[in-house]
Amino acid sequence: MATRKRQPAKIKFELTRSGIGGIAIVCFCIFLWMFLLGVWTGQSLLKPAEPVSAGFEAGEIQDEKPIVYLKAEQKKRKP
């Protein structure tokens, strides 16, 4: 006897225009929420927790050396 192979059941979705619009609104709200959450997270990650300092106050260093300026003739090497 020949046996028939069963065809897999086909799944079909049917939505009205209002159903498609509802899904679109829900997706838009989810993407907006994710965008706002990402902006908030990015701002809190990039903002330093405390002010960055050099470790000393202005005028505290006493061993400052004077700045030496070279003229253009002095910069060139002599052959």
N, C-alpha and C positions, 0 to 999 in steps of 0.2 A: 504494500500500500504506500502510496505517496503521501507524505506529510506536508502540510503547509507551514511555511515559516511565518512567524508572527511579525507584522510590521511594527516598528517602535511607534509609540503614540506621539503625535506631533503636538507640541505645546504652542498655543496661540494666545497672544495678548491683544485685547481690543480696548482702546481708550477713546473717550470722547475728547473734544477740543478742550473742554474745561478740565478734564483729567490731565491732559498734557500740560496745560497752563499751570495747574497746581503743582505738578512735578517740577516745572521750570522755576516757579517761585520758591519752592523748598530748596532746590539746588542753588539758586541765587543767594538765599539767606545763609546757607551753609558756607558757600564760598566767601561771602562778605564777612561772616564771623571768623573764618580762618584767616582772612586778610588782616582784619583788625587785631586778632590775637597775635599774628606774626609781627605786625608793626609794634605792638606793645612789648613783645618779647625782645625784638631787636633793639628798641630804645633802652630797655632795662639792661641788656647785655653790653651795649656799647658805652653806657654812661658809667664812669668810674665810681666806685663806692665812696672813696674819700679823695680829697684834693691831692694832686701829685705835687710834691715839693722836692727841691734839690738837696735837702738835708742841711742847709745852712741859711742864715739870714743875710740880707744884703748888707755889705760893709763889714762882715765878720772875718773875711779873709784878709790877712795883713801882708802876706808874701806875694803880692802882685808884682809882676815884672812889667816894665814899660813895653809898649808895642813898638817894634822896629819896622819902619817902612823902607823898602828898597826902591831905588830909582830904576828906571828902565835900563840904564847903562850897566848897572851892577848885576842885573838878572842874567845878562848874556854871558856865555862862557867865552873866555879868550882862547884862541887856538894856540 
